[in-house]
Amino acid sequence: MFISFLDLEGSYLYDNSIYFDLINRKEGFIESKNYKTYYEIHSPRSPQLDDTPIILLAGGPGLSFKTLTPLLKLAETRLVIAYDQIGSGNSTRSNYFHSLNIKDFLEQFNSVVTELGITKFHILGHSWGTILGVHIALEYPESIRSLILHSGIADWEHCLKEREKFKKEYFPDDLKQFDKRMNEGIKISQDEMEGFINKYNSLYYCRVEYPKYLSESLKDKDTRTNQLIWDPERNKEMSNYNICERLKEINCPTLILSGKYDGISVGQAELFMSNIKNSKYIEFPNSSHYAHIEEEENFLEQVKAFL
């Protein structure tokens, strides 16, 4: 196992000279078990009040951490570490793996913190990243200082049931009619399907125009990685995923975040809040699944205040 890195000033992620002036960035690769992990370390140039890093965990799986680009702004005042999980971004992609399970992602996380010499950390996970974040909190109770669960999943079967209720409450009539046709097995044209998906995504996935980094990350998504986790024929573990009972074991301060119109992680915030005793919940009224993009300023303020 070895680590390599390159020192860089500023960041390619922002055309903001103020941001360039405030942070430094290192990038590199960690090789472990014959696969590689791409990582970036963003740090403030001014002295830090808290030297405990926050580690960002993207969704998917199969999506690069660049979907979390606004959260790198936290590096103006603290150390931020982001890495591409196995099967995503610049890390080893899915054609290397025959199967994937949570333990594989935990092993990768362990290699990252071990090689970077990190003994304590904050965790912020988005979507799938909350599943990984919860397991990290359970695996490293002495190391984790706080946990932020953003648009997460606690009980997959419960989530699927709540999505049906969500449709009845929030779908406009045209989406309800389209959904009814699909459930009845009526033939749907490709153009109709694309129209449905585009409207659904604009209402319940991300309610603002996609920034370039999100569009590029979605285009680069490793769909096979996603299928290795979420396809019930390939992964029985995730098709029955329910971590609610173990949430009671989490003792670190926990912030739960979600958008009011999130059509992905429906009904999950309540499960996290009711089972994690030292937790706080904030709902973003104008957001869906990407509140850190849809209400970026407010989102960052809430995270900074919590930290």
N, C-alpha and C positions, 0 to 999 in steps of 0.2 A: 504494500500500500504506500503510495507516495502522493505528495501535494506539489503543485506548481502554481505560481500566480504572477500576475503582471500588474504593476502599479500604474494607475491612470488618474489624471486629474479631471475633476468634473464628472459628467455623465452624458452618454449619448442619448439618454432617455428624455432629456429636457432641453429645450432651446431657451433656457432662462439663465441669464448671466448671474443673477443673484444666487440661484441654486449652485451654479458652478463655484461661486466664491465661498460657499458655506460647507461644501462636502468634499471628501476624497473617495475614490473608488478603487478597489482591487478586484480582479477577476482571476479565475483559475480553474483547474480541474483536480479532482481527487479520484484516484483509481483504487478500486477495491473489488475483490472477487471477480476480476476480469471485466468489470464495467466501469464507466467513468461518470462522475458527477460534476456538472458545471455549477459554479457558485460565484456570487459577488458579495463583497463586503463594502458597505457604504458607511462612512463615518464623518462626524463633524470635525471641522478644522479647529473650532474653538473648544476649550475644556468642557468635558461632560460632567453633569451632575450625577448621572447614574451610568456606570460602566457595564451594566448588565445588558447584553444585546437582545434585540427582539428578532426572532426568526420567523420568516414569512413562509406560509405553506399554501400553494396555489390549489385551485380546484381541478376537476376533471374526473380521474387522473388523465394525463395526456396533454395538459396545458402547461405552457411555460409560466414561470413566476412573473413574466412581463405583464400578465393580466392584472397584476397587483401594483403596477407602476406608480400610482399616486402615493402608495404607502412608503415608497422609498424616500419621500419627503420627510419622514420621521427622522432621517439621518441628519437633519439640520441640528438636532440636539442630542441624538443618541446613536449608538451603533446598531446598524440594520444588516442582517444577513439573509440573503435569498439564494435559493438553489433550485435548479430544475430537477424535479423528482424523476426517478427511473421511468423511461418511456415517454419523455417529454423534452421539448426545447433542445438544448445543446448537450444534454446528457445522453447516455446510450438509449437508443430507441427500441420499440417493442419487438422488432425482428430478432432480437437477441434472446427474448424470453419465451419459454413454452407456456408458462402460467405466471400469475402474479397474485399475491395476497398481502394483507396488511403487514404481516411479519417482514416481507421483503422491503417495504417502505420504512419500517422501523429500523431494520438493519442499515439501510442507507443513511437514515438520520443519525444513527450512532456513529457511522464512519465520518460524517460531516463534523459533528461536535467533537469527536475524538481527535481528528486530524487538525482541527482549528484550535484545539485546546480550550474548548468552552465547557465550563463546569456549572454555570448557572445561566438561565435564560428566561425570557418572556416568549410566548408563542402566540402568533396570530394566524389562524387558519380560515380559509374561505371555501365554502361548499365541501367538496371531498376533503379539502385540507382540514376541516373541523374533525372529521373522522380520524385522520392521522394525528391531529392535535390532541384529541381526547386520549388516544392510546399512548401518546408521549407523556401526557400528564400522569397517567396511571403507571407508566413504566419508570418515570424519573421524578417521583414525588419530592425528593430532596433537592433537585436541581431547578425545577420550574418555579418561577417567581409569580407569574400570572398567566392566565389563559384567556384569549379573545376568540370567541366562536362566532363567525360571520356567515350567516345564511347556511347553517349546517344541517346535518342529518343525525338523529339519535335513534330512530326506529323507522326502517325502510317501509315496512308493511303499513304502519300508521300514516306515513307520509303519502303513500299511494291512495289510501282511503280519503285523506284530507284533501288531496288534489281534486277528487270528484266533488266535494263540497265547495271547493274554491271555484270550480267551473260554474256551478249553479249561482254563486253569489256575484262573481265578477265578470264572467264572459259576456260580451255583448251578444245580441241575438244572432248575428251572422256566424260568430264562432260557435255558439251553441248548436245551430243548425248543421254546421259542418261536422262538428264532433258527433252529432246524432247520426249523420249519414255514414261516417266511418264505422261507428259501433254497429250499424245495421248491415255493414258489408257492401254498401253501395259503391260502385266503381268511382274512383276519384282521379281526375286528370292530374298530370304533373304540374301544370300551371296552377290549378286549384290548390294543390298541396303546398306549392311554394308560396302562394298568396296567404294561406293559413299560417304557415310557419313564420313568415315575415311579420304578419300582424301580431301573432302570439308573442314573438320575441320583442317587438316594439312596446308591448304592454306589460309583459310579465317576466322578461329576461333582462333587458336593459332599456330603460325608457328615454334615453338620450341618444344622440347620434354617436355611433361607435368611434372612439378615438382610434388613431392609426395603430397604436400598439395592441389594442384589443382585436381589431380586425385582422392584423397580421398573426396574432397568437391563435385565433380561431381557425384561420386558414392553415396554420402549421400544426394544428392539433393532431396528435397521434391517436387515431380512432381505434386502432387495435388495442392499445393500452387500455382505453376506456372500456372496450368490450371484455377484455380479460378480467376486469373487476366487476362490471355491472351486468354482463350477459348471464342470466340465471342458469343457462345450460353449461356455461364454462366455470361458474363460480358460485357454488351453493352457499358458501360462507356469507357472501354479500347479499344474496337473494333473501336471506333470513336475518339480516343485520339488525340487532337491537341491543344497544349498549346502556339502556336506561338504568338497570339495576346497578351497574358498576359506576355510574355517574356519582353515586353517593360517596364513593371513595375519594373524590377529588376535593382537596382542601384548600387549594390556592385561590386567591381572588379571581373571579371569572366574570368577564363582560360578554354578554350575549347580544348580538346585533342582527337585525333583519329589516328588510323593506316590507312595507304594507302589502305591496302587490307582487311579492315574490311567488312565482308559480312553480318554483323548483322545490324549495325546502319548506313545504307547507305544513303548518301545525307543529313544527319542531322546536321553536323557541320556547314554547310553554313547557315542553318536556325537559329541556335543559334547565330552565329556571326552577322547576318544581323538584328536580333531583339533585342539583348542585347547590348546597346550602349557602355558600359564600359567593352569591352571584347577583348580578344586576342586569336588567334587560332594557334595551333602547330600540324602539321601532322608528324607522325613517319613513315619514308619511308620503313622500313623493318618489319612492324607490321600489325596485323589484329585486333582482338577484345580484345586482352590482352597485350597491349603495355607495361603495367607495369611489365610484365613477359618477353616479347619478347625483349624489349630494356630497361631492368630494370635500368641500370646505368643512361642512358640519361633521362629516364622518371623521376627518382628521382631528378636529377639535375634541370630539368625544373620546377618541383613542388616546390622545395626548393627556387629557384630563384624567383618564383612568390610570394611565401609566404613572 
